[in-house]
Amino acid sequence: MNILVLNSGSSSLRYKLFAMEKEEALAYGRVERIGVPTGTAKISHNKKGAERYTKDMEIVNHEAALQIVLNLLTDPKHGVLPDLAAINAVGHRVLHGAEYYKESVVIDEEVFAKLEELKELGPLHMPPNMMGIQACRKLMPGVVQVAVFDTAFHQTMPKKAYLYALPFELYRKHRIRRYGFHGTSHRYISECAAKFLNRPAEELKLITMHLGNGCSMAAIDGGKVIDTSMGFTPLEGLVMGTRSGDIDPAVFPVLCRAKGITVEEAVDYLNKKSGLLGMCGYSDMRDVYKAIAKGEEDARIAYEIFVYRVVKYTGAYYAALKGLDALVFTAGIGENEFQLREDVCKELEFMGVKLDYALNRTKLEQTIFEPTDLSAPDSKIRVLVIPTDEELVIARDTHRLAMLSQA
């Protein structure tokens, strides 16, 4: 069975095609700058065993972008499929399932209507997610489509973790609560950690760290999330590439007056012009390191704030879990930045964390492709790096539900 995985952003479309018999990625790529009035869209397509194909052209909307992707997948030179009939199902990364969906679902009319309703909970992400679904409905009618939710894995949190200290009426009537995101990533690496440690997930206490341009952490007890750093939206929690993370809400009126902007524009400011970018001018951690090496003080302080927030959340989750078996680093920063792992683990030595610094540093020029234990032999808490694969989680869920729908 061939599964196409789609991740639709506001001006982008990422895709990956899996042959599920061996869970093999046949092709993947992305279309960027969709519908951007200035400049042209950028297409990058990767076929297994072939050189990357790139092209710049105007693409007006997500439907046009998907049509190009489908053309590439079936192209005699660049493609991997004889025709579109070879795509058996499509899995969509969907930001929000609220409390409606605690697991992935086949998208029917009822589900589609619920997703439309949830746009207000994810105004930045849900509309483009829906555009991807609508484009598939039009261009691939009759093909099974599955929604895999970023929020689903976190729905095991208890009320004491997900409710805010607001009148409960706001939760009951307006669904204001902590939801958590990056759920497919936290789910994948927690399952991989259990397998790697050769222990049942039900016996493990884990803190998973998804550190990339977007950052989140989760406390996982016995395979279930008991707390996570992102909240009502993906803005809360850790410092991120362009997002502020935790901030006093009383900052909003001051920010609005200082910048002469509306509340909505202030939210956009905290999402897109804050975090590392706002503090030092760089959103990519690699650029932050280069700036520190050049002696840029703002970059050094921004980095220290980033590390401190990770350490602080780790301490909180250690207390919430009442113990810890393993820390798990993943995503672009967590997988690739040896210095970040070292600086975080040094601050956690009081908990019994001992990193094998020599082994950790050997990863400086290497990409980690499989689960790796970087802890010293006498460390009380294992320190793991596990490359995340959110697309594979989506493909697996889509495959399972597509098979059930055919039964």
Stockholm file with secondary structure:
# STOCKHOLM 1.0

chainA/1-407         MNILVLNSGSSSLRYKLFAMEKEEALAYGRVERIGVPTGTAKISHNKKGAERYTKDMEIVNHEAALQIVLNLLTDPKHGVLPDLAAINAVGHRVLHGAEYYKESVVIDEEVFAKLEELKELGPLHMPPNMMGIQACRKLMPGVVQVAVFDTAFHQTMPKKAYLYALPFELYRKHRIRRYGFHGTSHRYISECAAKFLNRPAEELKLITMHLGNGCSMAAIDGGKVIDTSMGFTPLEGLVMGTRSGDIDPAVFPVLCRAKGITVEEAVDYLNKKSGLLGMCGYSDMRDVYKAIAKGEEDARIAYEIFVYRVVKYTGAYYAALKGLDALVFTAGIGENEFQLREDVCKELEFMGVKLDYALNRTKLEQTIFEPTDLSAPDSKIRVLVIPTDEELVIARDTHRLAMLSQA
#=GR chainA/1-407 SS CEEEEEEECSSEEEEEEEETTTTEEEEEEEEESTTCSSSCEEEEEEETTSCCEEEEECCCSHHHHHHHHHHHHTCTTTCSCSSGGGCCEEEEEESCCTTTCSSCEECCHHHHHHHHHGGGGCTTTHHHHHHHHHHHHHHSTTCEEEEEESSGGGGGCCHHHHCCSSCHHHHHHHCCSCCCCCHHHHHHHHHHHHHHHTSCGGGCEEEEEEESSSEEEEEEETTEEEEESCCSSTTSSSCCSSCCCSCCTTHHHHHHHHHTCCHHHHHHHHHHSCHHHHHHSCCSHHHHHHHHHTTCHHHHHHHHHHHHHHHHHHHHHHHHHTSCSEEEEEHHHHHHCHHHHHHHHHHTGGGTBCBCHHHHHTTTTCCCCSCEECBCTTCSBEEEECCCCHHHHHHHHHHHHHHHHHC
#=GC SS_cons         CEEEEEEECSSEEEEEEEETTTTEEEEEEEEESTTCSSSCEEEEEEETTSCCEEEEECCCSHHHHHHHHHHHHTCTTTCSCSSGGGCCEEEEEESCCTTTCSSCEECCHHHHHHHHHGGGGCTTTHHHHHHHHHHHHHHSTTCEEEEEESSGGGGGCCHHHHCCSSCHHHHHHHCCSCCCCCHHHHHHHHHHHHHHHTSCGGGCEEEEEEESSSEEEEEEETTEEEEESCCSSTTSSSCCSSCCCSCCTTHHHHHHHHHTCCHHHHHHHHHHSCHHHHHHSCCSHHHHHHHHHTTCHHHHHHHHHHHHHHHHHHHHHHHHHTSCSEEEEEHHHHHHCHHHHHHHHHHTGGGTBCBCHHHHHTTTTCCCCSCEECBCTTCSBEEEECCCCHHHHHHHHHHHHHHHHHC
//
